[in-house]
């Protein structure tokens, strides 16, 4: 009984294999008759089936079918006749990919354990000659606003540079690879296909002329695909490495600033800003960010010192001049509250003079702000300056500001 079952199973396998091989033969006939699409459709099941006897030959047949489809359209293109650009380019891509699949099976040992490579030489010669058209085809697809087609053609062009199919040939100097890698990554990024974009951006980073742009793209991909805290910290770590390697590149500093600002973590911003001022004492933005962090935690003296450092580096930087005045004003208010007798709510003349001395310093910076920004386009300096004039009893200056800003009378 077991013998009968075994024989039946073997017969079934043989029947299945025969059926798949019959599809390959039928596809060959259709190919010879010029029925290219029909031949490809007939052949498809045999390519997927594990029962096909000669997979290398089957894939090579698809390679021949697709290459012929490419040639037919290319001939029309060369003769300036109407042609189907998408069919031309996609057929070349599919043909090359079929040749690579053929190569995988062609290098496998036969039933005697020997490797007899049958198709590599012809296919390598064929596609080395046409490889340029993988790139050109990508250009045509891009011009036709067919992004997936361009990505497919350029991606195949890039990957073909290291194809096992060409291992016995010398690859000529490739001047288009850098552009192809970056452009493919960029199109994929625009389509939010981040996996493909990252893959080809990585290739682009190996070319000095594309390295910076490709690294930036990788960072943006990393930022936009971050979903967990661990992802965000990995992005931060990579960004810091790039910033450390190229401290003069403003974009990395700006991205770090954006990261800490979005995190809404004053202490983290402060720690990073302090780190930046130590790395580069001439970084005015780092001093300004440190000033803001100290200001947000009401550390007035530390904030004032940081803003003054920033203003020393850029005396016309209106926001830091204004913030210095605001911090001095806030310091004066805090000092008055500290020195005032809590029972009588009075303050001694000596202590009042201490407060007024700080207010006069604030006055200097707010009046400087007024000079820099007379129309209040960047800062709204009129109200805090008005309050200082009120505190020191300068009615003439108060009236002057009221004429400029009538809302101060309310």
SELO-762994 format. One line per field, with one value per residue (C-alpha): x, z, y; chain. Coordinates in nm, 4 decimals. Layout:
BEGIN
u: (X / ...)
w: (Z / ...)
v: (Y / ...)
mol: (A / ...)
// end
This chain:
BEGIN
u: (0.0000 / 0.2807 / 0.4476 / 0.1310 / 0.0953 / 0.4595 / 0.4237 / 0.1076 / 0.2880 / 0.5782 / 0.3340 / 0.1650 / 0.4996 / 0.5943 / 0.2596 / 0.3033 / 0.6565 / 0.5385 / 0.2639 / 0.5101 / 0.7594 / 0.4753 / 0.4041 / 0.7671 / 0.7469 / 0.4224 / 0.5706 / 0.8661 / 0.6298 / 0.4398 / 0.7664 / 0.8821 / 0.5497 / 0.6044 / 0.3262 / 0.5378 / 0.2764 / 0.0975 / 0.4260 / 0.5114 / 0.1664 / 0.1908 / 0.5373 / 0.4501 / 0.3188 / 0.6259 / 0.8546 / 0.6757 / 0.6475 / 0.9098 / 0.8265 / 0.9684 / 1.2567 / 1.4943 / 1.4354 / 1.7438 / 1.6138 / 1.2661 / 1.3924 / 1.6199 / 1.3168 / 1.1447 / 1.4660 / 1.4500 / 1.0816 / 1.1232 / 1.4397 / 1.2634 / 0.9776 / 1.2378 / 1.4099 / 1.0829 / 0.9993 / 1.3582 / 1.3662 / 1.0592 / 1.2231 / 1.5445 / 1.3455 / 1.1456 / 0.8248 / 0.5473 / 0.6653 / 0.5553 / 0.8164 / 0.6787 / 0.6804 / 1.0314 / 1.1789 / 0.9836 / 1.0639 / 1.4355 / 1.4095 / 1.2090 / 1.4448 / 1.7502 / 1.5825 / 1.4896 / 1.8511 / 1.9603 / 1.7098 / 1.8424 / 2.1924 / 2.0824 / 1.9679 / 2.2405 / 2.5147 / 2.3505 / 2.4989 / 2.3161 / 2.2056 / 2.5683 / 2.6847 / 2.8574 / 2.8078 / 2.7742 / 2.6985 / 2.5039 / 2.3551 / 2.5834 / 2.8116 / 2.5339 / 2.3244 / 2.6175 / 2.7157 / 2.3559 / 2.2906 / 2.6315 / 2.5662 / 2.2185 / 2.2917 / 2.3149 / 1.9515 / 1.8472 / 1.9643 / 1.8260 / 1.4980 / 1.4768 / 1.5159 / 1.2353 / 1.0058 / 1.0852 / 1.0113 / 0.6783 / 0.6038 / 0.6154 / 0.7975 / 0.7604 / 0.8941 / 1.1910 / 1.2671 / 1.2507 / 1.4807 / 1.7347 / 1.7246 / 1.7975 / 2.0766 / 2.2372 / 2.2085 / 2.3303 / 2.6726 / 2.7359 / 2.5359 / 2.6898 / 2.5915 / 2.8835 / 3.1462 / 3.3539 / 3.3412 / 3.5171 / 3.2674 / 3.3552 / 3.3938 / 3.0461 / 2.9927 / 2.6143 / 2.5902 / 2.6014 / 2.3195 / 2.1167 / 2.1458 / 2.0537 / 1.7711 / 1.6213 / 1.6353 / 1.4799 / 1.1887 / 1.1211 / 1.1374 / 0.8884 / 0.6551 / 0.7058 / 0.8607 / 1.1123 / 1.2612 / 1.3602 / 1.4724 / 1.6979 / 1.8420 / 1.9539 / 2.0476 / 2.2939 / 2.4464 / 2.4590 / 2.6564 / 2.9470 / 2.9975 / 3.1657 / 2.9577 / 2.6316 / 2.7351 / 2.5975 / 2.2628 / 2.2216 / 2.3067 / 2.0488 / 1.7898 / 1.8713 / 1.8245 / 1.4874 / 1.3788 / 1.4876 / 1.3018 / 0.9834 / 0.9677 / 1.0450 / 0.7562 / 0.9005 / 1.1179 / 1.3999 / 1.3624 / 1.3816 / 1.6890 / 1.8562 / 1.7823 / 1.9264 / 2.2410 / 2.3021 / 2.2355 / 2.4840 / 2.7483 / 2.7057 / 2.7136 / 3.0324 / 3.1925 / 3.0886 / 3.0339 / 3.0391 / 2.7383 / 2.4488 / 2.1803 / 2.2809 / 2.2767 / 1.9355 / 1.7979 / 1.9246 / 1.7598 / 1.4345 / 1.4577 / 1.5032 / 1.2387 / 0.9812 / 1.0740 / 0.9642 / 1.2272 / 1.3898 / 1.6558 / 1.7577 / 1.7697 / 1.9802 / 2.2250 / 2.2642 / 2.3033 / 2.5725 / 2.7491 / 2.7357 / 2.8758 / 3.1691 / 3.2326 / 3.2122 / 3.2083 / 3.1357 / 2.8064 / 2.5608 / 2.2576 / 2.3802 / 2.4150 / 2.0682 / 1.9158 / 2.0944 / 1.9556 / 1.6030 / 1.6385 / 1.7600 / 1.4897 / 1.2174 / 1.3327 / 1.3584 / 1.7341 / 1.7648 / 2.1378 / 2.2333 / 1.9905 / 2.1226 / 2.4807 / 2.3960 / 2.2016 / 2.4864 / 2.7276 / 2.5004 / 2.4709 / 2.8485 / 2.8715 / 2.5895 / 2.5096 / 2.2227 / 2.0403 / 1.7177 / 1.5555 / 1.8551 / 1.8884 / 1.5176 / 1.5358 / 1.8278 / 1.6136 / 1.3164 / 1.5329 / 1.6785 / 1.3279 / 1.2164 / 1.5243 / 1.4348 / 1.0816 / 1.2147 / 1.4724 / 1.2096 / 0.9947 / 1.2943 / 1.4000 / 1.0527 / 0.9394 / 0.6634 / 0.4822 / 0.4776 / 0.5191 / 0.7789 / 1.1311 / 1.4243 / 1.5781 / 1.9016 / 1.7238 / 1.5043 / 1.8184 / 1.9402 / 1.6177 / 1.6363 / 1.9945 / 1.8765 / 1.5809 / 1.8153 / 2.0149 / 1.6921 / 1.6106 / 1.9381 / 1.8637 / 1.4992 / 1.5928 / 1.8538 / 1.5785 / 1.3709 / 1.6591 / 1.6976 / 1.3251 / 1.1517 / 0.8326 / 0.8063 / 0.8229 / 1.0287 / 0.9600 / 0.6870 / 0.9181 / 0.6784 / 0.4942 / 0.7961 / 0.9811 / 0.6734 / 0.6571 / 1.0202 / 0.9534 / 0.6578 / 0.8733 / 1.1453 / 0.8893 / 0.9864 / 0.6514 / 0.7939 / 0.9137 / 0.5811 / 0.3942 / 0.6253 / 0.5473 / 0.1751 / 0.1817 / 0.3435 / 0.1252 / -0.2146 / -0.2976 / -0.0479 / -0.2961 / -0.5554)
w: (0.0000 / 0.0943 / -0.2371 / -0.4261 / -0.2355 / -0.3001 / -0.6699 / -0.6824 / -0.5158 / -0.7589 / -1.0492 / -0.9156 / -0.8864 / -1.2371 / -1.3683 / -1.1972 / -1.3311 / -1.6779 / -1.6611 / -1.5645 / -1.8317 / -2.0833 / -1.9953 / -2.0651 / -2.4069 / -2.4885 / -2.3867 / -2.6185 / -2.9107 / -2.8327 / -2.8010 / -3.1408 / -3.2859 / -3.1478 / -2.8873 / -2.6136 / -2.3529 / -2.4007 / -2.3652 / -2.0401 / -1.8984 / -1.9952 / -1.8422 / -1.5084 / -1.3220 / -1.4197 / -1.2742 / -0.9387 / -0.9273 / -0.7524 / -0.9935 / -1.3050 / -1.4172 / -1.5524 / -1.3616 / -1.5102 / -1.8636 / -1.7658 / -1.6208 / -1.9188 / -2.1452 / -1.9558 / -1.9936 / -2.3719 / -2.3867 / -2.1936 / -2.3753 / -2.7090 / -2.5848 / -2.4884 / -2.8264 / -3.0162 / -2.8362 / -2.8471 / -3.2252 / -3.2548 / -3.0200 / -3.2249 / -3.5467 / -3.3858 / -3.4167 / -3.1597 / -2.8813 / -2.5353 / -2.2954 / -1.9945 / -2.1802 / -2.3089 / -1.9693 / -1.7598 / -2.0060 / -1.9754 / -1.5953 / -1.5911 / -1.8404 / -1.6323 / -1.3166 / -1.4960 / -1.6073 / -1.2449 / -1.1363 / -1.4147 / -1.2733 / -0.9295 / -1.0728 / -1.3375 / -1.0728 / -0.8831 / -0.9232 / -1.1466 / -1.0514 / -1.0773 / -0.8407 / -1.1126 / -1.1975 / -1.5654 / -1.6262 / -1.9511 / -1.9691 / -1.7874 / -2.0729 / -2.3159 / -2.0521 / -1.9070 / -2.2511 / -2.3342 / -2.0234 / -1.9962 / -2.3394 / -2.2389 / -1.8783 / -1.9693 / -2.0741 / -1.7254 / -1.6262 / -1.9376 / -1.8889 / -1.5370 / -1.6839 / -1.9335 / -1.6579 / -1.4397 / -1.7248 / -1.7737 / -1.4018 / -1.3437 / -1.0115 / -0.9453 / -1.2943 / -1.2408 / -0.9014 / -1.0520 / -1.3434 / -1.1432 / -0.8573 / -1.0957 / -1.2549 / -0.9140 / -0.7970 / -1.1303 / -1.0576 / -0.8154 / -0.9881 / -0.9862 / -1.3520 / -1.4353 / -1.2178 / -1.5188 / -1.6848 / -1.5972 / -1.4968 / -1.6731 / -1.4710 / -1.3652 / -1.3517 / -1.3123 / -1.0023 / -0.7496 / -0.9175 / -0.9684 / -0.6017 / -0.4680 / -0.7162 / -0.6447 / -0.2720 / -0.3202 / -0.5298 / -0.2789 / 0.0062 / -0.1701 / -0.2045 / 0.1661 / 0.0748 / 0.3538 / 0.3362 / -0.0284 / 0.0338 / 0.3199 / 0.1151 / -0.1724 / 0.0467 / 0.2121 / -0.1298 / -0.2052 / 0.1143 / -0.0348 / -0.2917 / -0.1578 / -0.3794 / -0.2427 / 0.1105 / 0.2931 / 0.1133 / 0.1543 / 0.5249 / 0.5695 / 0.3972 / 0.6240 / 0.9254 / 0.8025 / 0.7373 / 1.0857 / 1.2366 / 1.0396 / 1.1073 / 1.4807 / 1.6752 / 2.0150 / 2.2670 / 2.1714 / 1.8071 / 1.9080 / 2.1228 / 1.8367 / 1.6077 / 1.8666 / 1.9072 / 1.5308 / 1.4988 / 1.7759 / 1.6076 / 1.2820 / 1.4640 / 1.6450 / 1.3175 / 1.1362 / 1.4011 / 1.1415 / 0.9586 / 1.0845 / 0.9801 / 1.2428 / 1.5152 / 1.3955 / 1.3978 / 1.7522 / 1.8533 / 1.6949 / 1.8784 / 2.2219 / 2.1546 / 2.0593 / 2.3617 / 2.5791 / 2.8353 / 2.9749 / 3.1697 / 2.8656 / 2.6531 / 2.9181 / 2.9430 / 2.5660 / 2.5315 / 2.8017 / 2.6167 / 2.2937 / 2.4531 / 2.5831 / 2.2413 / 2.0720 / 2.2839 / 1.9704 / 1.9000 / 1.9665 / 1.9193 / 2.1877 / 2.4316 / 2.3410 / 2.3941 / 2.7261 / 2.8211 / 2.7317 / 2.9360 / 3.2396 / 3.1849 / 3.1796 / 3.5194 / 3.6563 / 3.7067 / 3.6230 / 3.6774 / 3.4740 / 3.1984 / 3.1913 / 3.1675 / 2.8761 / 2.6871 / 2.7363 / 2.5843 / 2.2827 / 2.2509 / 2.2669 / 1.9614 / 1.7822 / 1.9365 / 1.6919 / 1.7728 / 1.8953 / 2.0752 / 2.3032 / 2.3856 / 2.4682 / 2.6754 / 2.8734 / 2.9632 / 3.0550 / 3.2786 / 3.4527 / 3.5050 / 3.6483 / 3.8700 / 4.0053 / 4.0880 / 4.2627 / 4.4512 / 4.5702 / 4.6949 / 4.8768 / 5.0428 / 5.1348 / 5.4974 / 5.4813 / 5.7838 / 5.6881 / 5.3103 / 5.3210 / 5.1849 / 5.3199 / 5.1040 / 5.0781 / 4.9600 / 4.7241 / 4.5655 / 4.5056 / 4.3204 / 4.1237 / 4.0185 / 3.8574 / 3.6943 / 3.5429 / 3.3899 / 3.2451 / 3.1116 / 2.9171 / 2.7393 / 2.6664 / 2.5269 / 2.3130 / 2.1945 / 2.1009 / 1.8882 / 1.7121 / 1.6645 / 1.6602 / 1.4991 / 1.7365 / 1.4466 / 1.6412 / 2.0075 / 2.2039 / 2.4167 / 2.4887 / 2.7863 / 2.9933 / 2.9215 / 3.0221 / 3.3537 / 3.4224 / 3.3515 / 3.5880 / 3.8588 / 3.8330 / 3.8020 / 3.4554 / 3.3462 / 3.0342 / 2.8997 / 2.9947 / 2.7919 / 2.5007 / 2.4975 / 2.5412 / 2.2203 / 2.0446 / 2.2062 / 2.3262 / 2.4840 / 2.7624 / 2.9068 / 2.9682)
v: (0.0000 / 0.2411 / 0.1673 / 0.2533 / 0.5829 / 0.6729 / 0.5996 / 0.8115 / 1.1021 / 1.0765 / 1.0709 / 1.3853 / 1.5666 / 1.4580 / 1.5787 / 1.9181 / 1.9559 / 1.8575 / 2.1198 / 2.3963 / 2.2939 / 2.2904 / 2.6550 / 2.7422 / 2.5708 / 2.7481 / 3.0818 / 3.0169 / 2.9631 / 3.2804 / 3.4723 / 3.3431 / 3.4565 / 3.8078 / 3.7763 / 3.9300 / 4.0208 / 3.6905 / 3.5008 / 3.6832 / 3.6067 / 3.2375 / 3.2098 / 3.3792 / 3.0681 / 2.8660 / 3.1325 / 3.1141 / 2.7339 / 2.5231 / 2.2417 / 2.4073 / 2.1887 / 2.4552 / 2.7788 / 2.9463 / 2.8899 / 3.0062 / 3.3319 / 3.3790 / 3.3461 / 3.6283 / 3.8272 / 3.7729 / 3.8646 / 4.1871 / 4.2855 / 4.2423 / 4.4646 / 4.7238 / 4.6998 / 4.7415 / 5.0647 / 5.1893 / 5.1472 / 5.3694 / 5.6219 / 5.6237 / 5.6778 / 5.9624 / 5.7637 / 5.7408 / 5.5145 / 5.4107 / 5.5490 / 5.3640 / 5.0309 / 5.0931 / 5.1758 / 4.9261 / 4.6463 / 4.7188 / 4.7194 / 4.3965 / 4.2357 / 4.3199 / 4.1932 / 3.8707 / 3.8295 / 3.8656 / 3.6013 / 3.3799 / 3.4306 / 3.3076 / 2.9752 / 2.9549 / 2.9334 / 2.6483 / 2.2982 / 2.0514 / 1.6992 / 1.5877 / 1.8596 / 2.0614 / 2.4274 / 2.5043 / 2.8706 / 2.9022 / 3.2525 / 3.4971 / 3.5996 / 3.6885 / 3.8645 / 4.0575 / 4.1802 / 4.2719 / 4.4766 / 4.6358 / 4.7842 / 4.9035 / 5.0014 / 5.3709 / 5.3492 / 5.2517 / 5.5996 / 5.7696 / 5.5861 / 5.7286 / 6.0762 / 6.0096 / 5.8820 / 6.1805 / 6.4199 / 6.2406 / 6.2954 / 5.9200 / 5.9149 / 5.5405 / 5.4699 / 5.7010 / 5.5474 / 5.1985 / 5.2820 / 5.4817 / 5.2334 / 4.9476 / 5.1509 / 5.2092 / 4.8508 / 4.7166 / 4.8676 / 4.5808 / 4.3115 / 3.9593 / 3.9484 / 4.1809 / 4.0134 / 3.9028 / 4.2454 / 4.5691 / 4.8326 / 5.1602 / 5.4790 / 5.5853 / 5.9624 / 5.9404 / 5.7247 / 6.0109 / 6.2026 / 5.8869 / 5.7890 / 6.1315 / 6.1895 / 5.8483 / 5.9155 / 6.2590 / 6.1308 / 5.8534 / 6.1053 / 6.3307 / 6.0316 / 5.9507 / 5.6166 / 5.6577 / 5.3076 / 5.3545 / 5.7126 / 5.6046 / 5.3193 / 5.5402 / 5.8374 / 5.6007 / 5.5333 / 5.9067 / 5.9748 / 5.7802 / 6.0565 / 6.3748 / 6.6049 / 6.4624 / 6.3723 / 6.6789 / 6.6821 / 6.3074 / 6.3229 / 6.5979 / 6.3820 / 6.0893 / 6.3154 / 6.4400 / 6.0820 / 5.9842 / 6.2793 / 6.2253 / 5.8518 / 5.8726 / 5.7220 / 5.6367 / 5.8150 / 5.5806 / 5.6889 / 6.0556 / 5.9978 / 5.8102 / 6.1039 / 6.3431 / 6.1332 / 6.1202 / 6.4924 / 6.5706 / 6.3546 / 6.5439 / 6.8773 / 6.7773 / 6.6692 / 6.9876 / 7.2590 / 7.5368 / 7.3964 / 7.6094 / 7.3637 / 7.1081 / 7.3729 / 7.4911 / 7.1369 / 7.0898 / 7.4153 / 7.2964 / 6.9642 / 7.1214 / 7.3852 / 7.1216 / 6.9132 / 7.2086 / 7.1081 / 7.4219 / 7.2354 / 7.0309 / 7.3467 / 7.5184 / 7.2284 / 7.2125 / 7.5911 / 7.5911 / 7.3118 / 7.5127 / 7.8297 / 7.6274 / 7.4774 / 7.8163 / 8.1313 / 8.3355 / 8.1621 / 8.4444 / 8.2211 / 7.9820 / 8.2725 / 8.3969 / 8.0509 / 8.0203 / 8.3619 / 8.2503 / 7.9309 / 8.1259 / 8.3872 / 8.1203 / 7.9948 / 8.3531 / 8.3337 / 8.7005 / 8.7543 / 8.4481 / 8.5497 / 8.9068 / 8.7821 / 8.5507 / 8.8173 / 9.0653 / 8.8103 / 8.7766 / 9.1560 / 9.1934 / 8.9694 / 9.1549 / 9.4970 / 9.5547 / 9.2303 / 9.3876 / 9.0884 / 9.0254 / 9.3964 / 9.4037 / 9.0830 / 9.2255 / 9.5262 / 9.3045 / 9.0842 / 9.3891 / 9.5251 / 9.1902 / 9.1820 / 9.5250 / 9.4089 / 9.0971 / 9.3039 / 9.5492 / 9.2632 / 9.1167 / 9.4452 / 9.5674 / 9.5395 / 9.2815 / 9.4277 / 9.7960 / 9.7469 / 10.0254 / 10.0327 / 10.2292 / 10.5041 / 10.3066 / 9.9959 / 10.1959 / 10.3369 / 9.9811 / 9.9080 / 10.2338 / 10.1564 / 9.8320 / 10.0124 / 10.2684 / 9.9843 / 9.8422 / 10.1896 / 10.1985 / 9.8705 / 9.9511 / 10.2935 / 10.1200 / 9.8868 / 10.1898 / 10.3210 / 9.9887 / 9.9285 / 10.2692 / 10.1379 / 9.8399 / 9.5939 / 9.3384 / 9.4150 / 9.5902 / 9.8057 / 10.0958 / 9.9450 / 9.8251 / 10.1497 / 10.3502 / 10.1605 / 10.2504 / 10.6206 / 10.5979 / 10.4380 / 10.7016 / 10.9850 / 11.1102 / 11.2599 / 11.4248 / 11.0886 / 10.9316 / 11.1942 / 11.1379 / 10.7666 / 10.8282 / 11.0311 / 10.7362 / 10.4676 / 10.6055 / 10.2696 / 10.3515 / 10.6057 / 10.3371)
mol: (A / A / A / A / A / A / A / A / A / A / A / A / A / A / A / A / A / A / A / A / A / A / A / A / A / A / A / A / A / A / A / A / A / A / A / A / A / A / A / A / A / A / A / A / A / A / A / A / A / A / A / A / A / A / A / A / A / A / A / A / A / A / A / A / A / A / A / A / A / A / A / A / A / A / A / A / A / A / A / A / A / A / A / A / A / A / A / A / A / A / A / A / A / A / A / A / A / A / A / A / A / A / A / A / A / A / A / A / A / A / A / A / A / A / A / A / A / A / A / A / A / A / A / A / A / A / A / A / A / A / A / A / A / A / A / A / A / A / A / A / A / A / A / A / A / A / A / A / A / A / A / A / A / A / A / A / A / A / A / A / A / A / A / A / A / A / A / A / A / A / A / A / A / A / A / A / A / A / A / A / A / A / A / A / A / A / A / A / A / A / A / A / A / A / A / A / A / A / A / A / A / A / A / A / A / A / A / A / A / A / A / A / A / A / A / A / A / A / A / A / A / A / A / A / A / A / A / A / A / A / A / A / A / A / A / A / A / A / A / A / A / A / A / A / A / A / A / A / A / A / A / A / A / A / A / A / A / A / A / A / A / A / A / A / A / A / A / A / A / A / A / A / A / A / A / A / A / A / A / A / A / A / A / A / A / A / A / A / A / A / A / A / A / A / A / A / A / A / A / A / A / A / A / A / A / A / A / A / A / A / A / A / A / A / A / A / A / A / A / A / A / A / A / A / A / A / A / A / A / A / A / A / A / A / A / A / A / A / A / A / A / A / A / A / A / A / A / A / A / A / A / A / A / A / A / A / A / A / A / A / A / A / A / A / A / A / A / A / A / A / A / A / A / A / A / A / A / A / A / A / A / A / A / A / A / A / A / A / A / A / A / A / A / A / A / A / A / A / A / A / A / A / A / A / A / A / A / A / A / A)
// end
